[in-house]
Amino acid sequence: MDRNPTADLVLMAVGDLGFVGDVRPRMAADSSYPFEHLRGLFSSADLVLGNLEIPLLDVGKTSRNAVIPSTLLAPVGAAARLATSGFGALVLANNHVMDHGSEGLRSTIAALDAQGLARVGAGENLAAARLPLVVERKGRRIGVLAYTSSSNTWADVDRPGAAPMRDEIVDADLRSLRGRVDVVVLSLHFGLMYTDFPQLADQARLRRYIDLGADVIVGHHPHVCQGIEIYKDKPIAYSLGEILFDPRAGNVLARDSLLLRRDTFVFRCRISADDRVSADYVPVEIGDDLAPRVADGDAERRIRERIDSLSTPLAGDGLTRIDVAGLAGERLSGHEIRVLWHHLRRAHLGYVFGKLTRIRPRHLRMGWKTMVRKMGLGRGA
C-alpha cells in the first residue's frame, strides 16, 4: 500500500444504487454497463462510497412480504459490477435492506464479501449493524458509520437489520470512533422523498453530529438531490439522489419527480494532510438507458444551477425563511396517495394500517399546508 500521509485523500460518494427494472437486462447484455462513463472519475478517488438500496438475491427467490414487488430485487451478480466499476464500500443502512428478510440481507453481505467490497450499516444483530467500517488509505484511517431512520428495518439485540438512526446510538458511536481514525464519514438514510430541502429538525440534528466529531456527512433516501451545506468547515450533502435506479420498478411510478431524478451528482471531498476538508461535486445526468454520465453543456449548467440554488438557503438560518413543510407536502402528497391506493386495491391492509399508525403531527401540518397552497393557487388562477 502507498503510505503517503502528506497527500490529499479523495473521497467520493453517490446516492441510491438499485439494479432493478430495465437495469437488469441491460446489465446482462453489456459487461461494461452501467458505470462505464464514471469509471475514469471513480479511478481518481481513494474511496468511492454508495448506498446499495436494493438487496442482492438469486433470481427466483422473492420476499415473503406481499407488499414488496418482485421487481425490487437485484441480482447477486451486481456485486461484481460494483467491484469492477471502482466502488470500495457500500452502505446497507436503508429502508429496503430487509425487503427480502434475513435471507436477502445475508445474500447481499455474502455477495459483497465475495467481491472484496467493504460494507457498513447492517448485520446479524444490533452490535454488528453498528460496527464502523475502517479503511486505511495513504497512511491515514477513514472511519465510516451508517444509519437509517426507517424503524421497520432496524436491527435489535437478536434481530438482523440496519443500524438505527437514533441519537443515543449515533452519538455514542461517533464519540467512540472519533479518537481511532483520522477522518469520520457519516452516512445517513433519512428525510422525505422527492423533496428539495431537509426538514429544519434534521438540519439541526446533522449539524450536531458535526459538533460531535463527524468530518463529512452524506445523506440519501429522498431519491432527488438536495443542497450541500458547509457547517463549521465540514460538508453536509443532505441528499445525493440516485445514481442508478429504474423509477418504474416500484409499486407506483414516481411520475412527479421523473425529470428531477435524472439530475444527480458525485459528491467529492478532499482531506488535506492537516485534516482540512474541502468539497465539491461533479454533475451527472442519467441517460435514457438509465446509465449515469458526467454531464456537460446545458445539462451541466442546469444541474449546477439547481444544486447551487438548493444549497444557498442552507447557510445560517436561511432554511427558516422557506416553507419547507408546505413545499414537501405538495411534492410528496400525490405519490403517497397513489401508494396507499395501490395497497388498498390489493388488500394489503397491514401495510396501510402501518402507514397510518406512523402519521405524526408534522405530517398533518404538511397535509394542511399543501391543501391551503393548492386552494390558494386555484383561487389565483
C-alpha positions in Angstrom: 0.0 0.0 0.0 1.2 3.5 -0.8 1.8 5.1 2.5 1.8 8.9 1.9 0.3 10.8 4.8 1.2 14.1 3.1 -1.1 13.6 0.1 -4.7 14.6 -0.1 -7.3 11.9 0.5 -10.1 12.0 -2.1 -13.4 10.5 -1.1 -16.4 10.2 -3.5 -20.0 9.3 -2.6 -23.1 8.7 -4.6 -26.7 8.1 -3.8 -29.1 5.2 -4.3 -27.9 2.1 -6.3 -30.8 -0.1 -7.5 -30.0 -2.8 -10.0 -33.7 -3.2 -10.8 -36.2 -2.8 -13.7 -34.6 -2.3 -17.1 -31.2 -2.1 -15.5 -31.1 -5.9 -15.1 -31.5 -6.9 -18.8 -29.2 -4.1 -19.9 -26.5 -5.3 -17.5 -26.9 -8.9 -18.7 -26.3 -7.7 -22.3 -23.4 -5.4 -21.7 -20.5 -6.2 -19.4 -19.4 -2.6 -19.1 -22.9 -1.3 -18.2 -23.9 0.8 -16.2 -20.9 2.6 -14.9 -18.6 2.7 -18.0 -19.0 6.5 -18.1 -18.0 7.1 -14.5 -15.0 4.7 -14.2 -12.5 7.4 -15.1 -13.9 9.7 -12.4 -14.0 7.0 -9.8 -10.4 6.0 -10.5 -9.2 9.3 -9.1 -10.7 8.6 -5.7 -9.2 6.8 -2.7 -12.6 5.6 -1.7 -15.9 5.5 -3.5 -19.0 5.0 -1.3 -22.5 4.2 -2.5 -25.9 3.4 -0.9 -26.9 -0.1 -2.0 -30.6 0.4 -2.0 -31.9 -3.0 -3.1 -30.8 -6.4 -1.7 -28.9 -8.8 -3.9 -30.6 -12.2 -4.1 -30.6 -15.1 -6.5 -33.2 -15.0 -9.3 -36.4 -16.8 -8.4 -36.2 -16.0 -4.7 -38.6 -13.4 -3.5 -39.8 -11.8 -0.3 -42.4 -13.4 1.8 -43.8 -9.9 2.3 -46.6 -9.5 -0.3 -46.3 -5.7 -0.4 -42.8 -5.9 -1.9 -42.9 -6.1 -5.7 -40.7 -8.8 -7.3 -39.2 -6.0 -9.4 -37.4 -4.7 -6.3 -34.9 -7.5 -6.3 -31.3 -7.1 -7.5 -29.1 -9.9 -8.9 -26.2 -11.2 -7.0 -24.0 -10.5 -10.0 -24.4 -6.8 -9.4 -21.7 -7.1 -6.7 -19.1 -7.9 -9.3 -20.2 -5.0 -11.4 -19.7 -2.7 -8.5 -16.3 -4.1 -7.8 -15.0 -3.6 -11.3 -16.5 -0.1 -11.6 -14.4 1.4 -8.8 -16.7 1.2 -5.7 -14.8 0.5 -2.5 -17.6 0.4 0.1 -21.4 0.0 0.2 -23.9 1.4 2.7 -26.6 -1.1 3.7 -28.4 1.1 6.2 -31.6 2.0 4.3 -35.3 1.3 4.2 -35.1 -1.5 1.7 -32.3 -3.6 3.2 -34.8 -6.1 4.8 -37.3 -6.2 1.9 -36.4 -9.9 1.4 -35.9 -10.7 5.1 -32.8 -12.0 6.7 -32.1 -14.2 3.7 -31.9 -11.2 1.5 -29.6 -9.4 3.9 -27.3 -12.4 4.2 -27.2 -13.0 0.5 -26.3 -9.3 0.0 -23.5 -9.5 2.6 -22.1 -12.7 1.1 -22.1 -11.3 -2.5 -20.2 -8.2 -1.4 -17.8 -10.1 0.7 -17.1 -12.5 -2.2 -16.0 -9.5 -4.3 -13.9 -7.9 -1.6 -16.3 -5.0 -1.2 -16.5 -3.4 2.2 -19.9 -2.7 3.8 -21.3 -0.8 6.7 -24.7 -0.2 8.3 -26.4 -3.6 8.7 -25.7 -7.0 10.2 -27.0 -10.1 12.0 -27.8 -8.0 15.1 -27.6 -4.5 16.5 -24.0 -4.8 17.5 -22.9 -6.0 14.1 -25.0 -3.3 12.3 -23.4 -0.6 14.4 -19.8 -1.7 13.6 -17.8 1.1 11.9 -16.0 0.5 8.6 -12.4 1.5 9.0 -10.2 1.6 5.9 -6.6 2.8 5.5 -5.6 5.0 2.6 -2.3 6.8 2.1 -1.3 6.1 5.7 -4.5 7.5 7.2 -7.5 5.8 8.6 -11.0 6.6 7.3 -13.9 5.6 9.5 -17.4 5.2 8.1 -20.7 4.9 10.2 -24.1 4.4 8.6 -27.6 4.6 9.9 -31.2 4.7 8.7 -34.3 6.4 10.1 -36.6 3.7 8.8 -37.6 1.9 12.0 -39.1 -1.1 10.2 -35.6 -2.2 9.2 -33.8 -1.6 12.4 -31.7 -4.4 13.9 -32.0 -5.4 17.6 -30.1 -7.4 20.1 -31.2 -10.7 18.5 -32.7 -9.5 15.2 -30.8 -8.8 11.9 -31.3 -5.4 10.2 -29.9 -1.9 9.8 -28.3 0.4 12.3 -30.9 2.7 13.8 -30.6 6.5 13.3 -31.3 7.2 17.0 -29.4 10.0 18.6 -28.2 7.9 21.6 -26.7 5.3 19.2 -25.2 7.7 16.7 -23.8 9.9 19.5 -22.1 7.0 21.3 -20.7 5.6 18.1 -19.3 8.9 16.9 -17.6 9.5 20.3 -16.1 6.0 20.2 -14.8 6.2 16.6 -13.5 9.8 16.7 -10.3 9.0 18.6 -9.4 6.0 16.5 -9.4 7.4 13.0 -8.2 10.5 11.1 -11.5 11.1 9.2 -15.1 10.3 10.2 -17.6 9.9 7.4 -21.3 9.6 8.5 -23.8 8.1 6.0 -27.5 8.7 6.8 -30.6 7.4 5.2 -33.4 9.8 6.2 -35.7 12.6 5.0 -38.8 12.9 2.8 -38.9 11.5 -0.7 -38.9 13.9 -3.7 -38.4 17.0 -1.6 -36.0 19.8 -2.2 -34.9 20.7 1.3 -34.3 18.9 4.6 -36.6 19.5 7.5 -35.4 22.1 10.0 -35.1 19.5 12.8 -33.0 17.3 10.5 -30.7 20.1 9.7 -30.2 20.9 13.4 -29.6 17.2 14.0 -26.9 16.8 11.4 -25.2 19.9 12.5 -25.0 18.5 16.0 -23.4 15.3 14.5 -20.6 17.5 13.1 -20.2 19.1 16.5 -19.7 15.6 17.9 -16.9 14.7 15.5 -18.2 13.9 12.0 -16.0 15.3 9.3 -18.3 14.5 6.3 -22.0 13.7 6.2 -23.7 12.2 3.2 -27.4 11.6 3.0 -29.9 9.7 0.9 -33.5 8.5 0.7 -35.4 11.4 -0.9 -34.4 10.0 -4.4 -33.8 13.5 -5.6 -30.8 15.7 -4.9 -30.8 18.3 -2.1 -28.3 21.0 -1.4 -24.8 21.0 0.2 -24.0 22.9 3.4 -20.6 23.8 4.8 -21.0 23.9 8.5 -18.0 24.8 10.7 -15.8 24.0 7.6 -17.3 20.5 7.3 -19.6 19.4 4.4 -23.1 18.0 4.7 -24.7 16.7 1.5 -28.3 16.3 2.6 -29.3 14.0 -0.3 -27.3 12.5 -3.1 -30.3 11.5 -5.0 -30.0 8.4 -7.2 -27.1 7.2 -9.3 -28.8 4.0 -10.7 -32.5 3.2 -10.5 -35.4 2.5 -12.7 -38.3 4.6 -11.3 -40.8 2.1 -12.9 -39.6 -0.8 -10.7 -41.5 0.2 -7.5 -45.2 -0.2 -6.6 -46.1 3.0 -8.5 -44.3 5.2 -10.9 -42.9 8.3 -9.3 -44.2 10.5 -12.1 -43.9 13.7 -10.1 -40.1 13.6 -10.0 -39.0 11.6 -13.1 -37.0 14.5 -14.5 -35.5 15.6 -11.2 -34.3 12.0 -10.6 -32.2 12.2 -13.8 -30.2 15.1 -12.5 -27.7 14.0 -9.8 -24.1 14.3 -8.8 -21.0 12.6 -7.5 -20.0 14.3 -4.2 -16.3 14.7 -3.9 -14.3 15.6 -0.7 -10.6 16.3 -0.4 -9.0 15.9 3.0 -5.6 17.6 3.3 -2.6 16.4 5.3 -3.7 18.7 8.2 -7.3 17.2 8.1 -8.9 20.2 6.4 -11.9 19.2 4.3 -13.0 20.8 1.1 -15.9 19.6 -1.0 -17.3 20.0 -4.5 -19.5 17.9 -6.8 -19.4 16.6 -10.3 -22.8 17.0 -12.1 -24.1 13.7 -13.5 -27.0 13.1 -15.9 -28.9 9.8 -16.1 -29.4 8.8 -19.7 -32.4 7.1 -21.4 -30.6 3.8 -20.9 -30.6 4.6 -17.1 -26.7 4.8 -17.1 -25.1 7.8 -15.3 -22.8 10.1 -17.3 -20.7 13.1 -16.3 -22.9 16.0 -17.5 -21.6 18.7 -19.9 -23.1 21.6 -21.8 -26.6 22.6 -21.0 -27.1 19.6 -18.7 -24.1 20.5 -16.5 -25.3 24.1 -16.3 -28.8 23.0 -15.4 -27.7 20.7 -12.6 -25.2 23.3 -11.2 -27.9 25.9 -11.1 -30.3 23.6 -9.3 -27.8 22.3 -6.7 -26.4 25.8 -6.0 -30.0 27.2 -5.6 -30.8 24.4 -3.1 -27.5 25.0 -1.2 -27.8 28.7 -0.7 -30.7 28.6 1.8 -28.9 26.0 4.0 -26.4 28.5 5.3 -27.0 30.0 8.7 -30.8 30.2 9.5 -31.8 30.5 5.8 -34.0 27.5 5.9 -36.3 29.1 8.4 -37.4 31.6 5.7 -38.7 28.8 3.5 -42.0 27.0 3.8 -40.2 23.6 3.9 -43.2 21.7 5.2 -45.6 23.2 2.6 -43.2 22.5 -0.3 -42.5 19.0 0.9 -46.2 18.2 1.3 -47.0 19.5 -2.2 -44.3 17.3 -3.7 -45.0 14.2 -1.7 -48.8 14.1 -1.3 -49.6 12.8 -4.7 -47.1 10.0 -4.5 -48.2 8.9 -1.1 -51.9 8.8 -2.1 -51.0 6.6 -5.1 -49.0 4.2 -2.9 -51.8 3.9 -0.4 -54.4 3.3 -3.2 -52.1 0.7 -4.7 -52.0 -1.3 -1.5 -55.7 -0.8 -0.7 -56.7 -2.3 -4.0 -54.6 -5.3 -3.3 -56.0 -5.6 0.3 -52.5 -5.1 1.9 -54.3 -3.8 5.0 -51.4 -4.4 7.3 -49.2 -2.1 5.2 -51.9 0.6 5.1 -52.5 0.3 8.8 -48.8 0.5 9.5 -48.6 3.7 7.3 -51.5 5.3 9.2 -50.1 4.5 12.6 -46.9 6.3 11.6 -48.6 9.5 10.9 -47.3 12.3 13.1 -48.4 15.9 13.8 -45.8 17.1 11.3 -47.4 15.1 8.6 -50.8 16.6 9.3 -49.3 20.1 9.2 -47.7 19.2 5.8 -51.1 18.0 4.5 -52.9 21.1 5.8 -50.3 23.4 4.2 -50.5 21.5 0.9 -54.3 21.9 0.8 -54.0 25.6 1.6 -51.4 26.2 -1.0 -53.4 24.3 -3.7 -56.6 26.1 -2.8 -54.7 29.4 -2.9 -53.3 28.5 -6.3 -56.8 27.6 -7.5 -58.2 30.9 -6.4 -55.3 32.8 -8.0 -55.9 31.0 -11.3 
